[in-house]
Each structure stands twice: as C-alpha cells, then as structure tokens.
Amino acid sequence: MPVGEHYFQTKEQLDYLENWLEKRFEKVYIEQGTINDIAELEALYDDLNDYLSANTNYPGWIKGIYPIRETAEKAIEEGSLYVLRKENVIVGSIVLNHEPEEAYDNVKWGIDTSYNEILVLRTLVVHPRFMKQGIAKQLMDFAKELAVSANIKTIRLDVSVDNTPAIKLYEQSGYTYVETVDLGLPYDHLKWFRLYELVL
C-alpha cells in the first residue's frame, strides 16, 4: 500500500472506524454515589418517570412518589447507592443494601442466613437516552461482583409482575424465581411482585 494511503477510504468505512474508536475509548465506570450526585440522580429519576409515563410504564413507578430525590439521599447516606458514569455523566444507578421488605420474611428462600450476608437489589435505573445499551446488565454484573468480593451469600430482589423487561433481565442474569407476594403498597397497580434470588 503506498505511503499516505488508508485502509478506510469510503464514508461508511470511516464512520464505522470513528464509531468503533468512540466506543473503544469512552470512559465508563461504576462507583459509589456521593451527595454531589443527588441533583443529577433526581433529574435522572424525573426523566425516566416522564419517559415511562409517555410509553409503557413497566415498573409502575409514579413521578413524585418513586424514585425521588429522597430515594437517592437516603441510599447515599447509608452508602448503598452506586452510579454508572459514561463520559462523566450518570446514565444508570443501583441500590444495594441489607434491608428486605417485610414480605420477604414469609417466603422460603434458597438459602437461610442473616441479612448481613444478603444483598437486596433495588432501584435499578437507566436514563432513557441510554436504554438498550447494556447499562442495566453492567449494573447487574457489578452487583454480583461486589457481593462476591464482600463474601455475600445471596442477592435478593422484588419486581412488579408487569415489569417484563426487568424480569427477563433478572432471569438471564441467573436469578431464580422464588414466589409472588403482596408488598403491601397503597397502589392497586403495584400489588403483586415476583421475588428472585441469586445464590452465590
């Protein structure tokens, strides 16, 4: 090939190379959330709830009710909220704590142990602009890696029976269905929840 000539010559080839380079070198990382993230998380929650209201609201969340600013504040205060940043912008978040819903106590789980050795996964969110890019899967993988590193024995979660995309994600991530329960929420559309567990 003569000096100065390139393998990528057509516009399509150059566009492909540019797109590949952007994905190869973009900064994507997960870290613990801080009080400096609260305003950005609140905006993410609001944007997501607006999107859900305008489309199919699979989780049944309600803007101004859940998730809200206080959701992020409480989780950050207890050190259980993690954010996924893409080019320094929060595009997803997850909460991992040791606090089960009361209904969890009435279920036979795959393993019987103290909640000090159990992570409860909740408030998994992805900004609408970054959906279908594997963000939720990255957060799920992170939860598992964090649990393993902390010698956690199992991860548990609940999901609305209507939230079929999340159910699919959890099952593809290896979580096992346990039981369907009423969490006692004061909303008719949020009565039944499927419980899942990933024994480590």
SEFIDO-489168 format. One record per residue (C-alpha): residue number from 1; residue in three letters; x negated, z negated, y negated. Coordinates in nm, 2 decimals. Each point is the difference from the previous one (the first is absolute). Layout:
BEGIN
(NUM,"ALA",(X,Z,Y))
...
***
This chain:
BEGIN
(1,"MET",(0.00,0.00,0.00))
(2,"PRO",(-0.15,0.10,-0.34))
(3,"VAL",(-0.11,-0.28,-0.23))
(4,"GLY",(0.28,-0.10,-0.23))
(5,"GLU",(0.28,0.12,0.23))
(6,"HIS",(0.26,-0.25,0.13))
(7,"TYR",(0.18,-0.04,0.33))
(8,"PHE",(0.32,-0.09,-0.20))
(9,"GLN",(0.09,0.30,-0.20))
(10,"THR",(0.38,0.05,-0.01))
(11,"LYS",(0.22,-0.22,-0.21))
(12,"GLU",(0.16,-0.14,0.31))
(13,"GLN",(-0.33,-0.10,0.15))
(14,"LEU",(-0.12,-0.16,-0.33))
(15,"ASP",(0.33,-0.19,-0.03))
(16,"TYR",(-0.04,-0.12,0.36))
(17,"LEU",(-0.35,-0.12,-0.07))
(18,"GLU",(0.10,-0.18,-0.32))
(19,"ASN",(0.29,-0.17,0.18))
(20,"TRP",(-0.23,-0.11,0.29))
(21,"LEU",(-0.27,-0.13,-0.24))
(22,"GLU",(0.27,-0.20,-0.19))
(23,"LYS",(0.12,-0.16,0.32))
(24,"ARG",(-0.35,-0.06,0.13))
(25,"PHE",(-0.12,-0.19,-0.30))
(26,"GLU",(0.31,-0.17,-0.14))
(27,"LYS",(-0.03,-0.38,-0.02))
(28,"VAL",(0.26,-0.16,0.23))
(29,"TYR",(-0.03,-0.37,0.08))
(30,"ILE",(0.20,-0.31,0.08))
(31,"GLU",(-0.06,-0.33,-0.16))
(32,"GLN",(0.17,-0.33,-0.07))
(33,"GLY",(0.23,0.02,-0.30))
(34,"THR",(-0.06,-0.21,-0.32))
(35,"ILE",(0.20,-0.11,-0.30))
(36,"ASN",(-0.13,0.31,-0.18))
(37,"ASP",(0.19,0.21,0.24))
(38,"ILE",(0.35,-0.15,-0.06))
(39,"ALA",(0.11,0.23,-0.27))
(40,"GLU",(-0.10,0.31,0.20))
(41,"LEU",(0.17,-0.14,0.31))
(42,"GLU",(0.32,-0.06,-0.19))
(43,"ALA",(-0.01,0.36,-0.12))
(44,"LEU",(-0.05,0.12,0.35))
(45,"TYR",(0.29,-0.21,0.13))
(46,"ASP",(0.23,0.14,-0.27))
(47,"ASP",(-0.11,0.36,0.05))
(48,"LEU",(0.05,-0.04,0.38))
(49,"ASN",(0.35,-0.15,-0.05))
(50,"ASP",(0.09,0.28,-0.24))
(51,"TYR",(-0.11,0.25,0.26))
(52,"LEU",(0.19,-0.17,0.28))
(53,"SER",(0.32,-0.02,-0.22))
(54,"ALA",(-0.02,0.38,-0.07))
(55,"ASN",(-0.07,0.09,0.36))
(56,"THR",(0.06,-0.18,0.34))
(57,"ASN",(-0.05,-0.37,-0.04))
(58,"TYR",(-0.12,-0.07,0.35))
(59,"PRO",(-0.12,-0.36,-0.06))
(60,"GLY",(0.31,-0.09,-0.21))
(61,"TRP",(-0.20,-0.15,-0.28))
(62,"ILE",(0.16,-0.07,-0.34))
(63,"LYS",(-0.18,0.05,-0.33))
(64,"GLY",(-0.02,-0.33,-0.18))
(65,"ILE",(0.06,-0.19,0.33))
(66,"TYR",(-0.28,0.10,0.23))
(67,"PRO",(-0.28,0.07,-0.02))
(68,"ILE",(-0.06,-0.12,-0.36))
(69,"ARG",(-0.28,-0.14,-0.22))
(70,"GLU",(0.05,-0.35,0.15))
(71,"THR",(-0.05,0.14,0.35))
(72,"ALA",(-0.35,0.11,-0.10))
(73,"GLU",(-0.07,-0.32,-0.20))
(74,"LYS",(0.08,-0.23,0.29))
(75,"ALA",(-0.19,0.21,0.25))
(76,"ILE",(-0.31,0.02,-0.22))
(77,"GLU",(0.01,-0.37,-0.07))
(78,"GLU",(0.00,-0.07,0.37))
(79,"GLY",(-0.27,0.26,0.06))
(80,"SER",(0.21,0.21,0.23))
(81,"LEU",(0.04,0.33,-0.19))
(82,"TYR",(-0.23,0.30,0.05))
(83,"VAL",(0.00,0.32,-0.19))
(84,"LEU",(-0.12,0.35,0.09))
(85,"ARG",(-0.16,0.18,-0.28))
(86,"LYS",(-0.06,0.37,-0.04))
(87,"GLU",(-0.23,0.09,-0.28))
(88,"ASN",(0.06,-0.36,-0.14))
(89,"VAL",(0.38,0.04,0.00))
(90,"ILE",(0.21,-0.22,0.22))
(91,"VAL",(0.20,0.24,0.23))
(92,"GLY",(0.10,-0.25,0.26))
(93,"SER",(0.02,-0.37,0.08))
(94,"ILE",(0.07,-0.24,0.29))
(95,"VAL",(0.06,-0.38,0.03))
(96,"LEU",(-0.15,-0.18,0.30))
(97,"ASN",(0.08,-0.37,0.03))
(98,"HIS",(0.09,-0.27,0.25))
(99,"GLU",(0.36,-0.06,-0.11))
(100,"PRO",(0.27,0.11,0.24))
(101,"GLU",(0.37,0.05,-0.07))
(102,"GLU",(0.22,-0.28,0.15))
(103,"ALA",(0.15,0.25,0.24))
(104,"TYR",(-0.34,0.04,0.16))
(105,"ASP",(0.03,-0.34,0.16))
(106,"ASN",(0.30,0.11,0.21))
(107,"VAL",(-0.19,0.28,0.17))
(108,"LYS",(-0.21,0.02,0.31))
(109,"TRP",(-0.32,0.16,-0.12))
(110,"GLY",(-0.27,0.15,0.22))
(111,"ILE",(-0.24,-0.29,-0.07))
(112,"ASP",(0.07,-0.36,-0.09))
(113,"THR",(-0.24,-0.14,-0.25))
(114,"SER",(-0.02,-0.17,-0.34))
(115,"TYR",(0.06,0.21,-0.32))
(116,"ASN",(-0.35,-0.09,-0.10))
(117,"GLU",(-0.10,0.26,0.26))
(118,"ILE",(0.27,0.25,-0.09))
(119,"LEU",(0.02,0.25,-0.29))
(120,"VAL",(0.34,0.10,-0.13))
(121,"LEU",(0.00,0.34,-0.16))
(122,"ARG",(0.23,0.06,-0.29))
(123,"THR",(0.06,0.21,-0.32))
(124,"LEU",(-0.18,0.31,0.12))
(125,"VAL",(0.03,0.24,-0.30))
(126,"VAL",(-0.13,0.34,-0.09))
(127,"HIS",(0.04,0.17,-0.34))
(128,"PRO",(0.24,0.30,0.03))
(129,"ARG",(-0.27,0.24,-0.13))
(130,"PHE",(-0.22,-0.09,0.29))
(131,"MET",(0.25,0.00,0.29))
(132,"LYS",(-0.08,0.20,0.31))
(133,"GLN",(-0.38,-0.03,-0.06))
(134,"GLY",(-0.07,-0.27,0.27))
(135,"ILE",(0.00,-0.29,-0.25))
(136,"ALA",(0.24,-0.22,0.20))
(137,"LYS",(-0.20,0.07,0.32))
(138,"GLN",(-0.32,-0.10,-0.17))
(139,"LEU",(0.16,-0.33,-0.11))
(140,"MET",(0.12,-0.06,0.35))
(141,"ASP",(-0.34,0.07,0.14))
(142,"PHE",(-0.15,-0.24,-0.25))
(143,"ALA",(0.25,-0.27,0.10))
(144,"LYS",(-0.12,0.03,0.36))
(145,"GLU",(-0.37,0.00,-0.10))
(146,"LEU",(0.05,-0.31,-0.22))
(147,"ALA",(0.19,-0.18,0.27))
(148,"VAL",(-0.27,0.07,0.27))
(149,"SER",(-0.28,-0.11,-0.24))
(150,"ALA",(0.19,-0.33,-0.06))
(151,"ASN",(0.07,-0.06,0.37))
(152,"ILE",(0.37,0.04,-0.05))
(153,"LYS",(0.19,0.02,0.33))
(154,"THR",(0.30,0.21,-0.11))
(155,"ILE",(0.16,0.18,-0.30))
(156,"ARG",(0.38,-0.02,-0.05))
(157,"LEU",(0.24,0.17,-0.23))
(158,"ASP",(0.36,0.08,-0.06))
(159,"VAL",(0.15,0.33,-0.11))
(160,"SER",(0.36,0.10,-0.09))
(161,"VAL",(0.17,0.19,0.28))
(162,"ASP",(0.06,0.28,-0.25))
(163,"ASN",(-0.36,0.04,-0.09))
(164,"THR",(-0.08,0.27,0.26))
(165,"PRO",(-0.33,0.13,-0.16))
(166,"ALA",(-0.15,-0.35,0.00))
(167,"ILE",(0.13,-0.06,0.36))
(168,"LYS",(-0.18,0.32,0.11))
(169,"LEU",(-0.32,-0.11,-0.18))
(170,"TYR",(0.00,-0.34,0.16))
(171,"GLU",(0.07,0.13,0.35))
(172,"GLN",(-0.27,0.27,-0.04))
(173,"SER",(-0.24,-0.28,-0.11))
(174,"GLY",(0.05,-0.18,0.33))
(175,"TYR",(0.26,-0.26,-0.10))
(176,"THR",(0.25,-0.11,0.27))
(177,"TYR",(0.37,-0.05,-0.07))
(178,"VAL",(0.11,-0.36,0.06))
(179,"GLU",(0.35,-0.05,-0.11))
(180,"THR",(0.26,0.08,-0.28))
(181,"VAL",(0.10,-0.30,-0.21))
(182,"ASP",(0.19,-0.09,-0.31))
(183,"LEU",(-0.24,-0.13,-0.27))
(184,"GLY",(0.29,-0.16,-0.20))
(185,"LEU",(-0.04,0.21,-0.31))
(186,"PRO",(0.29,0.01,-0.24))
(187,"TYR",(0.04,0.38,0.02))
(188,"ASP",(0.23,0.18,0.24))
(189,"HIS",(-0.23,0.30,0.04))
(190,"LEU",(-0.29,-0.23,0.09))
(191,"LYS",(0.15,-0.20,0.28))
(192,"TRP",(-0.19,0.12,0.31))
(193,"PHE",(-0.38,0.02,0.04))
(194,"ARG",(-0.21,0.11,0.29))
(195,"LEU",(-0.29,-0.23,0.08))
(196,"TYR",(-0.34,0.14,0.12))
(197,"GLU",(-0.32,-0.15,0.12))
(198,"LEU",(-0.36,0.12,0.06))
(199,"VAL",(-0.18,-0.24,0.24))
(200,"LEU",(-0.37,0.03,-0.06))
***
